[in-house]
Amino acid sequence: MTVTQPSIETLLQEITAKDTGTGRVLVAIAGAPGSGKTTLADTLAQRLGPQAAVLPMDGFHLDNADLIPRGLLERKGAPETFDADGFIALIQRLRTEDDVSYPTFDRSADRTVPNGGHIAADTRIVVIEGNYLLLTLPPWHALSALFDLTIRLDVDHAELEKRLIARWLSYGLSAEQARARALGNDMRNVRVVEANSSAPDLVVRP
């Protein structure tokens, strides 16, 4: 059963209830580009304290040098432009290894940073955020069984478009370029998420 519009307090209670002391708690925060996943993940981890850490999916972007020969550079951010198998392997390692390093993404340089992030041995709760955590398409579909709790952010299209255009403007694109990137690629990925995602445990509508 999916619970809709829980408060932050309810989310925190749901997360801490999963901590039985027998292993890490893995919490998935999924949603379309621009839905507010990073903000929610950071808020929850801060409230949970030093036992929690955030792990973003962005470090598994394929490098531009890999995307160009495949004709996928303009689709960067789509499911097929990520190292999905590598990401799945990382989530599996969180169950079996104490210290886990993972790649991060430098958006200003538009490149991944190997071992840019680290989950320490004393981290009890990992809040994982990304667009495709609930995707039912292979190989992404293997992820859902690895999470203890799944949360999806739902934001209407008009608000998403506004946020995504503003994001590209903040990266120095012109108004025309920002609108083209947001509506031509990002919103296409929004529709992929909406059409091919499994039901979460909790739905948040900011």
ZISULSUL-V432059 format. One record per backbone hydrogen bond with DSSP energy under -0.5 kcal/mol. CO is the residue of the C=O (numbers start at 0). NH is the residue of the N-H. E is the energy in kcal/mol with one decimal. If there is no record, write none. Layout:
CO_NH_E, CO_NH_E
This chain:
1_3_-0.5, 2_202_-3.0, 6_10_-2.4, 7_11_-2.6, 8_12_-2.3, 9_13_-2.6, 10_14_-2.3, 11_15_-2.7, 12_16_-1.9, 13_17_-0.6, 14_17_-1.3, 15_18_-1.2, 17_19_-1.3, 23_25_-0.6, 24_26_-0.6, 24_125_-2.9, 25_147_-2.7, 25_148_-1.4, 26_127_-3.5, 27_29_-0.6, 27_150_-2.8, 28_129_-2.0, 29_152_-2.4, 31_34_-1.9, 35_39_-2.2, 36_40_-2.9, 37_41_-2.6, 38_42_-2.1, 39_43_-2.6, 40_44_-2.4, 41_45_-2.2, 42_46_-2.2, 43_47_-2.3, 44_48_-1.3, 48_51_-2.2, 50_123_-1.9, 50_124_-2.3, 52_126_-3.1, 54_128_-1.8, 55_58_-0.5, 56_59_-2.1, 57_60_-1.8, 59_82_-2.9, 62_65_-1.4, 62_66_-1.7, 63_67_-2.7, 64_68_-0.6, 66_69_-0.6, 66_70_-0.5, 66_71_-2.5, 67_70_-1.7, 71_74_-1.1, 72_75_-1.6, 74_77_-2.5, 77_80_-2.1, 78_81_-1.3, 80_61_-2.8, 81_83_-1.6, 82_86_-2.0, 83_87_-2.7, 84_88_-2.3, 85_89_-1.8, 86_90_-2.2, 87_91_-2.1, 88_92_-1.9, 89_93_-1.4, 90_94_-0.5, 91_94_-1.3, 91_95_-0.7, 92_95_-0.6, 92_96_-2.8, 97_99_-0.6, 99_118_-3.4, 101_116_-2.7, 103_112_-3.2, 104_106_-1.0, 105_109_-1.2, 105_110_-1.8, 110_105_-3.1, 111_113_-0.5, 112_103_-2.0, 112_115_-1.6, 116_101_-2.1, 117_119_-0.6, 118_99_-2.4, 119_122_-1.7, 121_123_-0.7, 123_24_-2.8, 124_52_-1.9, 124_126_-0.6, 125_26_-2.7, 125_127_-0.8, 126_54_-2.7, 127_28_-3.2, 128_56_-2.3, 129_30_-0.7, 129_132_-0.7, 131_134_-1.1, 133_197_-2.8, 136_139_-0.6, 136_140_-1.2, 138_141_-1.9, 139_142_-2.4, 142_145_-2.7, 143_146_-1.0, 148_27_-2.9, 149_200_-1.1, 149_201_-1.8, 150_29_-3.1, 151_153_-0.5, 151_203_-3.0, 152_31_-0.6, 152_154_-0.5, 155_159_-2.2, 156_160_-2.9, 157_161_-1.8, 158_162_-2.4, 159_163_-2.9, 160_164_-2.4, 161_165_-2.0, 162_166_-2.1, 163_167_-2.1, 164_168_-2.2, 165_169_-1.9, 166_170_-0.7, 167_170_-0.6, 167_172_-1.8, 168_171_-1.8, 173_177_-3.1, 174_178_-2.1, 175_179_-2.1, 176_180_-2.6, 177_181_-2.5, 178_182_-2.7, 179_183_-2.2, 180_184_-1.6, 180_185_-2.0, 181_186_-2.4, 184_188_-2.0, 185_189_-1.9, 186_190_-1.9, 187_191_-1.5, 188_192_-2.3, 189_193_-2.4, 190_194_-2.0, 191_195_-1.4, 195_135_-3.3, 200_2_-2.5, 201_151_-2.6, 202_4_-3.1, 202_5_-0.6, 203_153_-2.8, 203_205_-0.6
